[in-house]
Amino acid sequence: MFDEEALAFAKQVIDVLKASNFEVIEGAGPLSFDAKGAWIVVKDLEARKSKPNALGAIQAVFKDALGILLDGASPSPGFPDEPVIIAIGAKP
């Protein structure tokens, strides 16, 4: 069964990002039922590194304010085709 706490937290993250004027698209549902942790999945990380962006600041806020290490990752096969995804799993 999917972790309801993770789903509620993900919705809070969406609300905060929207309130901060980020363009946010809510995913269609769980990508996994057993993943633990949180990640920022970046489609083309090298291209993102060459331009100013908010990825590092978002990672820092998760770590400093929430104590959550938002690991960076490249998308796995089957991941949605979006430039950046914040994936929230169950608490480790």
C-alpha positions as CSV (number, residue, x, y, z in Angstrom):
1,M,0.0,0.0,0.0
2,F,1.2,3.5,-0.8
3,D,2.4,5.6,2.2
4,E,-0.4,8.2,2.9
5,E,2.0,10.3,4.9
6,A,4.4,10.6,1.9
7,L,1.4,11.6,-0.3
8,A,0.3,14.3,2.1
9,F,3.9,15.6,2.4
10,A,4.2,15.6,-1.4
11,K,1.1,17.7,-1.6
12,Q,2.5,20.2,0.9
13,V,5.7,20.5,-1.2
14,I,3.6,21.2,-4.3
15,D,1.7,23.9,-2.4
16,V,4.9,25.6,-1.2
17,L,6.5,25.5,-4.6
18,K,3.4,27.0,-6.2
19,A,3.2,29.7,-3.5
20,S,6.9,30.5,-4.4
21,N,5.9,31.0,-8.1
22,F,7.4,27.8,-9.4
23,E,5.6,26.1,-12.3
24,V,4.4,22.8,-10.8
25,I,2.6,19.9,-12.4
26,E,1.3,17.3,-10.0
27,G,2.1,13.7,-11.1
28,A,-0.7,11.2,-11.9
29,G,0.1,9.1,-8.9
30,P,2.7,6.9,-7.2
31,L,5.7,5.9,-9.2
32,S,6.6,3.3,-6.7
33,F,5.0,1.7,-3.7
34,D,8.1,0.8,-1.7
35,A,10.6,3.6,-2.4
36,K,12.0,5.3,0.8
37,G,13.5,8.8,0.8
38,A,13.3,11.8,-1.4
39,W,15.0,12.8,-4.7
40,I,15.3,15.6,-7.2
41,V,15.4,13.9,-10.6
42,V,16.9,16.0,-13.3
43,K,16.4,15.1,-17.0
44,D,19.5,16.9,-18.3
45,L,21.7,17.7,-15.3
46,E,24.7,18.9,-17.4
47,A,22.6,21.5,-19.2
48,R,21.1,22.7,-15.9
49,K,24.6,23.2,-14.4
50,S,25.5,25.6,-17.2
51,K,22.6,28.1,-16.4
52,P,21.4,29.7,-13.3
53,N,18.7,27.6,-11.6
54,A,17.0,27.0,-8.3
55,L,17.9,23.3,-7.9
56,G,20.6,23.8,-5.3
57,A,18.5,26.2,-3.3
58,I,15.6,23.8,-3.2
59,Q,18.0,21.0,-2.1
60,A,19.4,23.3,0.6
61,V,15.9,24.2,1.9
62,F,15.0,20.6,2.2
63,K,18.2,19.9,4.1
64,D,18.4,23.0,6.3
65,A,14.7,23.5,7.1
66,L,13.4,19.9,7.1
67,G,16.5,17.7,7.7
68,I,15.8,15.9,4.4
69,L,18.6,15.1,2.0
70,L,17.1,15.5,-1.4
71,D,19.4,13.3,-3.4
72,G,20.1,14.2,-7.0
73,A,19.3,11.5,-9.6
74,S,19.0,11.0,-13.3
75,P,15.7,9.6,-14.5
76,S,15.2,5.9,-14.7
77,P,13.5,4.3,-17.7
78,G,9.8,4.7,-17.3
79,F,10.1,8.0,-15.4
80,P,7.8,10.8,-16.6
81,D,9.4,12.9,-19.4
82,E,9.7,16.2,-17.3
83,P,12.8,18.4,-16.9
84,V,12.8,18.2,-13.1
85,I,10.8,15.9,-10.7
86,I,10.8,16.0,-6.9
87,A,10.0,12.4,-5.9
88,I,8.8,11.8,-2.4
89,G,8.8,8.3,-0.9
90,A,8.1,6.8,2.5
91,K,10.2,7.9,5.5
92,P,13.4,5.8,5.6
